[in-house]
Amino acid sequence: MPNAFSCSMTRTLADSVETMKYRQLGSSDLHVSELSLGSWMTYGGAIDSATAEACVAKAFEVGINFIDTANVYSGGKAEEFLGVVLADRPRDSFVLATKLFFPMPNGDRGLSREQVFKQIDASLERLRTDYVDLYQCHRYDWGTPLEETMEALSEVVRQGKARYLGFSEWPPDKIRESLELPGVEKFVSSQPQYSLLWRGPERELIPLCAEHGISQIVWSPLAQGVLTGKYRPGEPPPETSRMTNARMNYFMDYDDAVLERVQRLRPIAEELGISMAQLALAWVLREPNVASAILGASRPEQIEDNVGASGIELGDDVLERIDEALAGSVSYEGAAS
């Protein structure tokens, strides 16, 4: 991989396609692009269909082969949207992941045997496909025995409706319990929140997963856009930004102290000839256990810039400067479950 100090300018689109890197997803045979496309609160929801279609087209154009969604996103409409826009693409040309757990509009929720079977069929129908490559538990279900969940998920795999299994924000003790169950399929992926500002997975989750052949697919690697530097302390957010959209500004409660420290990253990125977003994504991708970082793009231009992070290596001195810049604003909280 090129060292960041050798980058005298931001990569062009052609460079981005050429330099997109792919990583093996845990112990599976799936190889996913280092940057993936997510659909939470965007596709089928907060942005118009034409823009959403342009984002998907741009993702494929720049080498992204991994699409992540969930049954609950926009109440099923995100899956429906993807089912339409992916229909004409060869099924083996992309890796498709979805999830279940959170309440659907009709009240269905959880990881019971009944819900696992019901939700996988509903997701496949909306996605217009016979199988998903990765089926993920969106959270841990404290109301259903773990054995019931794992046995049902294993049946889904054996029926050919999903190739592999994953989880998002599970407590480490439950991950261990799942790995100890006999006769069930094992997880290959974990989907935690992870970024320069949110580093909880480093303490227990990443070491545990690395030991057992489980890769990270991280969400919010740009801290909902905060790490792009577009939100400045003492200034109102840009009018078209996520922070001003009531449907998209979940988790965005960063104060001016955090925003001020994020601005200290700007000269570091400028010296490297990369954007602040590329710096933040390259930092996440420095971790070998991370297979892919999910992009929640609402414009094709965001994707084109962000994919430039693939292949960038940050030297130890750069990492030290980053830590100094953000000192006092880094959180090490655990799983959301």
C-alpha positions in Angstrom: 0.0 0.0 0.0 1.2 3.5 -0.6 2.4 5.6 2.4 0.2 8.6 3.0 3.2 10.9 2.8 3.7 10.0 -0.9 0.2 11.3 -1.8 0.8 14.8 -3.1 -2.9 15.2 -4.1 -6.3 13.6 -3.7 -6.7 10.6 -6.0 -8.7 10.9 -9.2 -11.6 8.6 -9.9 -9.4 6.3 -12.1 -6.9 6.1 -9.3 -9.6 5.2 -6.8 -10.9 2.3 -8.9 -7.3 1.1 -9.5 -6.4 1.3 -5.8 -9.6 -0.1 -4.2 -8.5 -2.9 -1.9 -10.4 -6.0 -0.9 -10.2 -8.0 2.4 -11.4 -11.4 3.4 -14.5 -11.3 5.6 -13.5 -13.4 8.7 -13.3 -17.1 8.1 -15.7 -16.9 5.1 -14.7 -17.1 1.4 -16.1 -13.6 0.8 -13.8 -10.8 -0.2 -15.3 -7.4 0.3 -14.2 -3.9 -0.7 -12.5 -1.9 2.1 -15.3 0.7 1.7 -18.9 -0.5 1.5 -22.2 1.2 0.9 -24.8 1.4 3.6 -28.5 2.4 3.4 -29.5 3.5 6.9 -31.9 6.4 6.8 -31.0 7.3 3.2 -32.0 4.9 0.5 -35.8 4.4 0.4 -36.1 7.2 2.9 -34.5 10.6 3.4 -33.1 11.1 -0.1 -34.9 11.0 -3.5 -34.7 7.8 -5.6 -32.7 9.4 -8.4 -29.9 10.5 -6.1 -30.0 7.1 -4.3 -29.7 5.3 -7.7 -26.7 7.6 -8.6 -25.0 6.7 -5.3 -25.3 3.0 -6.0 -24.1 3.4 -9.5 -21.1 5.5 -8.3 -20.3 2.8 -5.7 -20.0 0.1 -8.3 -18.0 2.5 -10.6 -15.3 3.1 -8.0 -14.9 -0.6 -7.0 -17.3 -1.0 -4.1 -18.7 -4.6 -4.1 -20.3 -4.7 -0.7 -23.8 -3.4 0.0 -25.2 -3.4 3.6 -28.8 -2.9 4.6 -31.4 -4.1 7.1 -35.1 -5.0 7.1 -35.9 -2.1 9.4 -34.2 0.6 7.3 -37.1 2.9 6.2 -39.5 0.2 7.3 -38.4 -2.2 4.5 -38.2 0.4 1.8 -34.4 0.4 1.7 -34.4 -3.3 0.8 -37.1 -2.7 -1.7 -35.1 0.1 -3.3 -32.0 -2.1 -3.5 -34.0 -5.0 -4.9 -34.9 -2.7 -7.9 -31.5 -1.1 -8.5 -29.5 -4.3 -8.1 -31.9 -6.5 -10.2 -30.0 -6.0 -13.5 -26.5 -6.7 -12.0 -25.1 -10.2 -12.0 -25.8 -11.6 -8.5 -22.2 -12.8 -8.1 -20.8 -9.4 -8.8 -21.6 -8.0 -5.4 -21.8 -9.0 -1.7 -25.2 -8.3 -0.2 -25.8 -8.1 3.6 -29.0 -7.4 5.6 -30.1 -7.7 9.2 -33.0 -8.4 11.5 -34.0 -7.6 15.1 -35.6 -4.1 15.4 -39.3 -3.6 15.2 -40.9 -3.6 11.8 -43.9 -1.4 11.0 -46.3 -4.3 11.8 -44.6 -4.9 15.2 -42.5 -7.9 14.3 -39.2 -7.9 16.1 -36.5 -10.0 17.7 -34.5 -13.1 17.0 -36.9 -15.9 17.8 -37.1 -18.9 15.6 -40.4 -17.6 14.1 -39.0 -14.2 13.4 -35.7 -15.5 11.9 -37.7 -17.6 9.3 -40.3 -14.9 8.7 -37.8 -12.0 8.3 -35.3 -13.8 6.0 -38.1 -14.6 3.6 -39.5 -11.1 3.7 -36.0 -9.6 3.2 -35.3 -11.9 0.2 -38.6 -10.9 -1.4 -37.9 -7.2 -1.0 -34.4 -7.6 -2.2 -35.5 -9.8 -5.2 -32.9 -12.4 -4.6 -32.7 -16.0 -3.6 -30.1 -15.5 -0.9 -28.0 -12.9 1.0 -24.3 -13.3 1.4 -24.4 -12.2 5.0 -27.4 -12.3 7.5 -26.8 -10.3 10.6 -28.4 -10.0 14.0 -28.9 -6.2 14.4 -28.7 -6.4 18.2 -28.8 -9.1 20.9 -32.2 -10.4 21.8 -32.4 -10.7 25.6 -35.9 -12.2 25.3 -35.0 -15.2 23.2 -32.6 -18.1 24.3 -29.4 -17.9 22.4 -29.6 -21.5 21.4 -33.0 -20.8 19.7 -31.5 -17.9 17.7 -28.4 -19.7 16.6 -30.2 -22.9 15.6 -32.7 -20.9 13.5 -29.9 -18.9 11.8 -28.1 -22.1 11.1 -31.1 -23.5 9.4 -31.3 -20.4 7.2 -27.7 -21.0 6.1 -28.3 -24.7 5.4 -31.4 -23.9 3.4 -29.2 -21.7 1.2 -31.0 -18.4 2.0 -27.9 -16.9 3.6 -24.3 -17.9 3.0 -22.8 -16.5 6.3 -23.9 -15.0 9.6 -22.9 -11.9 11.5 -24.0 -9.7 14.4 -24.0 -6.1 15.4 -23.2 -4.6 18.8 -23.4 -7.9 20.7 -21.9 -8.1 24.3 -18.6 -10.0 24.3 -19.9 -12.6 26.7 -22.8 -13.5 24.3 -20.3 -13.7 21.4 -18.3 -16.2 23.4 -21.4 -18.2 24.3 -22.4 -18.4 20.6 -19.0 -19.7 19.7 -19.3 -22.5 22.3 -22.6 -23.8 21.1 -22.3 -27.2 19.3 -23.8 -28.0 15.9 -24.5 -24.4 14.8 -23.0 -22.1 12.2 -20.4 -19.7 13.5 -20.3 -15.9 13.0 -17.9 -14.4 10.5 -18.6 -10.7 11.0 -19.3 -8.1 13.6 -20.7 -4.7 12.9 -19.8 -2.2 15.6 -19.6 1.6 15.7 -16.0 2.5 15.3 -14.2 5.7 14.5 -11.5 8.1 15.6 -13.9 9.4 18.2 -15.5 6.1 19.2 -12.9 3.4 20.0 -14.7 1.0 22.3 -14.2 -2.0 20.1 -10.5 -1.9 20.5 -10.6 -3.0 24.2 -12.3 -6.3 24.0 -14.4 -6.9 20.9 -11.6 -6.7 18.3 -9.2 -9.0 20.1 -12.0 -11.5 20.8 -13.1 -11.5 17.1 -9.6 -11.7 15.7 -9.0 -14.8 17.8 -12.1 -16.5 16.3 -12.0 -15.6 12.6 -14.6 -12.8 12.9 -14.0 -9.5 11.0 -15.4 -6.0 11.7 -17.7 -4.2 9.3 -17.8 -0.8 11.0 -20.6 1.7 11.0 -20.3 5.4 11.4 -16.6 5.5 10.6 -17.0 9.3 10.0 -19.0 9.9 13.2 -22.1 10.8 11.2 -20.0 13.2 9.1 -18.4 15.1 12.0 -14.9 13.8 11.0 -15.2 15.3 7.5 -14.7 18.7 9.2 -17.8 20.3 7.7 -19.2 21.1 11.1 -17.3 23.9 12.7 -17.4 25.1 16.3 -19.6 28.2 16.9 -21.1 28.0 13.4 -24.5 26.6 12.3 -24.3 23.3 10.3 -24.4 23.5 6.5 -28.1 23.7 5.4 -28.1 20.5 3.5 -26.1 18.5 6.0 -27.2 15.4 8.0 -27.2 17.4 11.2 -30.0 19.6 10.0 -32.1 16.7 8.8 -34.4 15.5 11.6 -34.7 12.1 9.9 -30.9 11.6 9.7 -29.3 13.3 12.7 -29.4 10.4 15.2 -26.4 10.2 17.5 -25.3 13.7 16.5 -24.8 15.5 19.9 -21.2 16.6 19.5 -20.4 19.8 21.3 -18.1 22.7 20.2 -15.2 21.2 22.2 -15.3 18.0 20.0 -15.8 20.0 16.8 -12.8 22.2 17.7 -10.5 19.2 18.2 -11.7 17.6 15.0 -10.6 20.8 13.2 -7.1 20.1 14.5 -7.0 17.2 12.0 -7.3 19.5 9.1 -3.6 20.5 8.8 -2.6 16.8 9.2 -4.9 15.8 6.2 -3.7 18.8 4.2 0.0 17.9 4.7 -0.8 14.4 3.4 -2.7 15.7 0.4 -5.9 13.9 1.4 -9.3 15.0 2.6 -10.3 14.8 6.3 -12.8 12.0 5.4 -10.0 10.0 3.8 -7.9 10.5 6.9 -10.6 9.2 9.2 -11.4 6.2 7.0 -7.7 5.4 6.6 -7.4 5.4 10.4 -10.2 2.9 10.7 -8.7 0.7 7.9 -5.3 0.6 9.7 -6.9 -2.1 11.9 -6.3 -5.5 10.3 -9.5 -6.9 11.9 -11.6 -4.4 10.0 -12.7 -5.8 6.7 -14.8 -2.9 5.6 -16.0 0.6 6.6 -19.6 1.4 5.8 -20.3 4.7 3.9 -23.6 6.4 4.5 -23.4 8.6 1.4 -26.3 10.9 0.4 -24.5 12.2 -2.7 -22.3 10.4 -5.3 -19.5 13.0 -4.8 -19.1 11.8 -1.2 -18.5 8.3 -2.4 -15.9 9.4 -5.0 -14.0 11.3 -2.3 -14.2 8.6 0.4 -13.0 5.7 -1.6 -9.7 7.5 -1.9 -9.0 6.2 1.6 -8.5 2.6 0.3 -4.9 1.8 0.2 -3.6 4.7 2.3 -1.2 3.8 5.1 -0.7 6.2 8.0 2.7 6.3 9.6 3.2 6.0 13.4 4.0 9.7 13.6 0.8 10.6 11.9 -1.2 8.3 14.3 0.5 10.0 17.2 -0.4 13.5 15.9 -4.0 12.4 15.4 -4.2 11.1 19.0 -2.8 14.4 20.3 -5.3 16.4 18.3 -8.3 14.5 19.6 -7.1 14.1 23.2 -10.0 14.4 25.6 -12.7 13.7 23.0 -12.3 10.0 22.4 -14.9 7.6 23.8 -14.2 3.9 24.8 -17.8 2.8 25.4 -18.8 -0.8 24.9 -21.5 -2.5 22.8 -24.8 -0.8 22.4 -26.8 -3.9 23.6 
